[in-house]
Amino acid sequence: MKRPFCLFSTLAGLALPASASGLDQLKSFLDANRSARGVFTQTVIAKSGRKPQQSAGIFALQRPGKFRWSYEKPYKQLLVSDGSKLWSYDPELNQVAVKKLGSAFGASPAALLAGQDLDKHFELREGVASDGLEFVEARPKGGDASFESMKIGFAANRPVSMEIHDSFGQVTVLRFTQFETNPALPAGLFRFTAPAGADVVGD
């Protein structure tokens, strides 16, 4: 069963030292970057202990609120947001689900990289450094969030990993194997047009 993420540079000449705290690195990342793209791997670990689900793909984001999350392996699936709506496309089923982002996006995992006003939506605190990474721990303030807690690992002011815990005991671990900051991204990357014949459901 596919479980998509509900779900994206160092300061020019002024990179913080490697010992900078996770919160400092998160702030530097958000202050210095409006866009990013790269490659990710994802592991979903169920509470039941069944075999973890592995997937991989590419992503792009542009703050605030725009992102494109494309699963390439083992199944293709696409998530696109233009900042107002979210499209989820399953090529195998030729089905598109559409929904308005609304206020819930502000407290979603994607918002920690592509959103804004983080203090409004999250309780943020310093995590425990591990494996050369500095961590930020986040809990959503709203009751309608899609997860219970998350931690993000940073190195050189860039996100390296995300670990998301949901209310069902499921853990989703994302690792960014490539992360390019402030690329020029075409506007069309964050728009989606349903393929001919696709079944479209939602808003």
C-alpha positions as CSV (number, residue, x, y, z in Angstrom):
1,M,0.0,0.0,0.0
2,K,1.4,3.4,-1.0
3,R,1.5,6.0,1.8
4,P,2.6,9.3,0.3
5,F,4.1,12.0,2.4
6,C,1.4,14.5,3.1
7,L,3.5,16.2,2.0
8,F,10.8,20.4,-0.3
9,S,22.4,27.1,0.6
10,T,24.4,28.0,3.0
11,L,24.5,31.7,3.5
12,A,26.7,33.2,0.7
13,G,30.1,33.7,2.2
14,L,28.6,33.6,5.8
15,A,27.9,29.9,6.5
16,L,27.5,29.2,10.2
17,P,30.0,26.8,11.8
18,A,29.1,23.1,12.0
19,S,28.4,23.5,15.7
20,A,25.5,25.9,15.1
21,S,22.3,24.7,16.8
22,G,19.5,23.1,15.0
23,L,17.2,26.1,15.6
24,D,19.9,28.4,14.3
25,Q,20.3,26.3,11.2
26,L,16.6,26.2,10.6
27,K,16.4,30.0,10.8
28,S,19.4,30.4,8.5
29,F,17.9,28.0,6.0
30,L,14.5,29.9,6.0
31,D,16.2,33.3,5.9
32,A,18.5,32.5,3.1
33,N,16.4,30.3,0.8
34,R,13.2,30.8,-1.2
35,S,13.5,27.7,-3.3
36,A,15.1,24.2,-3.3
37,R,15.1,21.0,-5.2
38,G,16.7,17.6,-4.8
39,V,16.4,13.8,-4.4
40,F,14.9,12.0,-1.5
41,T,14.4,8.5,-0.1
42,Q,11.5,7.6,2.2
43,T,11.0,4.7,4.7
44,V,7.6,4.2,6.3
45,I,7.7,2.1,9.5
46,A,4.4,0.7,10.7
47,K,3.6,0.2,14.4
48,S,2.6,-3.4,13.6
49,G,6.2,-4.3,12.7
50,R,5.5,-5.3,9.1
51,K,8.3,-4.8,6.6
52,P,9.1,-1.1,6.1
53,Q,7.9,0.4,2.9
54,Q,10.7,2.0,0.8
55,S,10.3,4.7,-1.9
56,A,12.3,7.3,-3.6
57,G,11.9,10.4,-5.8
58,I,12.6,14.0,-6.5
59,F,11.2,17.2,-5.1
60,A,11.1,21.0,-5.6
61,L,9.7,23.7,-3.4
62,Q,9.2,27.4,-3.4
63,R,8.2,29.4,-0.4
64,P,5.6,30.1,0.7
65,G,3.5,27.0,0.1
66,K,4.5,25.7,-3.3
67,F,6.0,22.3,-3.8
68,R,6.2,19.3,-6.1
69,W,6.9,15.9,-4.6
70,S,7.3,13.2,-7.2
71,Y,7.6,9.5,-6.2
72,E,9.6,7.6,-8.9
73,K,10.2,4.2,-7.2
74,P,8.7,1.6,-6.6
75,Y,5.5,3.3,-7.9
76,K,4.9,6.6,-9.5
77,Q,2.8,9.2,-7.7
78,L,2.8,13.0,-7.8
79,L,1.9,15.6,-5.2
80,V,1.7,19.3,-6.4
81,S,0.8,22.4,-4.5
82,D,0.4,25.9,-6.0
83,G,0.1,27.4,-2.5
84,S,-3.8,27.2,-2.6
85,K,-4.6,23.7,-3.8
86,L,-3.0,20.3,-3.5
87,W,-3.2,17.8,-6.3
88,S,-2.4,14.1,-5.8
89,Y,-2.1,12.1,-9.0
90,D,-1.8,8.3,-9.2
91,P,-0.9,7.3,-12.8
92,E,-1.6,3.6,-12.3
93,L,-5.3,4.4,-11.3
94,N,-5.4,7.5,-13.6
95,Q,-7.0,9.3,-10.6
96,V,-6.5,12.9,-9.3
97,A,-7.5,14.0,-5.8
98,V,-7.8,17.7,-5.3
99,K,-8.2,19.6,-2.1
100,K,-7.8,23.1,-0.8
101,L,-4.7,23.6,1.4
102,G,-6.5,25.8,3.9
103,S,-5.1,26.5,7.4
104,A,-4.1,22.9,7.9
105,F,-1.1,23.3,5.6
106,G,0.5,25.7,8.1
107,A,0.8,22.8,10.6
108,S,1.9,20.1,8.1
109,P,5.4,18.6,7.7
110,A,5.8,20.3,4.3
111,A,5.3,23.7,5.9
112,L,8.5,23.4,7.9
113,L,10.4,23.7,4.6
114,A,7.9,25.4,2.3
115,G,5.8,27.4,4.7
116,Q,6.1,30.5,6.8
117,D,5.1,31.8,10.3
118,L,6.5,28.7,11.9
119,D,6.1,30.0,15.4
120,K,2.4,30.4,14.8
121,H,1.9,26.8,13.9
122,F,4.6,24.8,15.7
123,E,6.2,24.4,19.1
124,L,9.9,24.3,18.2
125,R,12.7,23.2,20.4
126,E,16.3,22.1,20.2
127,G,16.9,18.4,19.7
128,V,19.8,16.2,20.7
129,A,22.7,16.2,18.2
130,S,23.5,12.8,16.7
131,D,25.6,11.4,13.8
132,G,27.0,14.8,12.9
133,L,23.5,16.4,12.7
134,E,21.9,19.1,14.7
135,F,18.1,18.5,15.3
136,V,15.0,20.6,15.7
137,E,12.0,19.0,17.3
138,A,8.5,20.3,16.2
139,R,5.0,19.7,17.5
140,P,2.0,21.2,15.7
141,K,-0.1,23.6,17.8
142,G,-3.3,23.0,15.9
143,G,-5.5,19.9,16.6
144,D,-6.1,19.3,12.9
145,A,-2.5,18.5,12.0
146,S,-1.6,15.4,10.0
147,F,1.2,14.3,12.5
148,E,2.0,14.4,16.2
149,S,5.7,15.2,16.2
150,M,8.7,15.5,13.9
151,K,12.4,16.1,14.1
152,I,14.6,17.6,11.3
153,G,18.3,17.0,11.1
154,F,20.5,19.8,9.8
155,A,24.1,20.1,8.6
156,A,25.7,23.2,7.0
157,N,22.3,25.0,7.3
158,R,20.5,22.4,5.1
159,P,17.9,19.8,5.9
160,V,19.4,16.3,5.8
161,S,16.6,14.2,7.3
162,M,13.0,14.3,8.6
163,E,11.4,11.9,11.0
164,I,7.6,12.2,11.2
165,H,5.5,10.4,13.9
166,D,1.7,10.2,13.3
167,S,-1.2,9.4,15.7
168,F,-1.3,5.7,14.4
169,G,2.2,5.0,15.6
170,Q,3.6,5.1,12.1
171,V,7.0,6.7,11.5
172,T,8.1,8.2,8.2
173,V,11.8,8.8,7.7
174,L,12.9,11.0,4.8
175,R,16.5,11.5,3.8
176,F,17.6,14.1,1.3
177,T,20.5,12.7,-0.7
178,Q,20.7,15.9,-2.8
179,F,19.6,19.3,-1.8
180,E,20.1,22.3,-4.1
181,T,19.2,25.7,-2.7
182,N,17.8,28.7,-4.5
183,P,17.5,27.3,-8.0
184,A,15.5,29.1,-10.6
185,L,12.3,27.1,-10.9
186,P,9.7,27.5,-13.6
187,A,6.3,28.6,-12.4
188,G,4.6,25.7,-14.3
189,L,6.4,23.3,-12.0
190,F,3.8,24.1,-9.3
191,R,0.7,23.8,-11.5
192,F,-1.1,20.6,-12.4
193,T,-3.5,19.8,-15.2
194,A,-5.3,16.5,-15.0
195,P,-4.5,14.1,-17.9
196,A,-7.2,13.4,-20.4
197,G,-9.6,10.8,-19.1
198,A,-8.4,11.0,-15.5
199,D,-10.9,10.6,-12.7
200,V,-10.8,13.9,-10.7
201,V,-12.3,13.9,-7.2
202,G,-12.3,16.6,-4.5
203,D,-12.5,20.4,-4.5
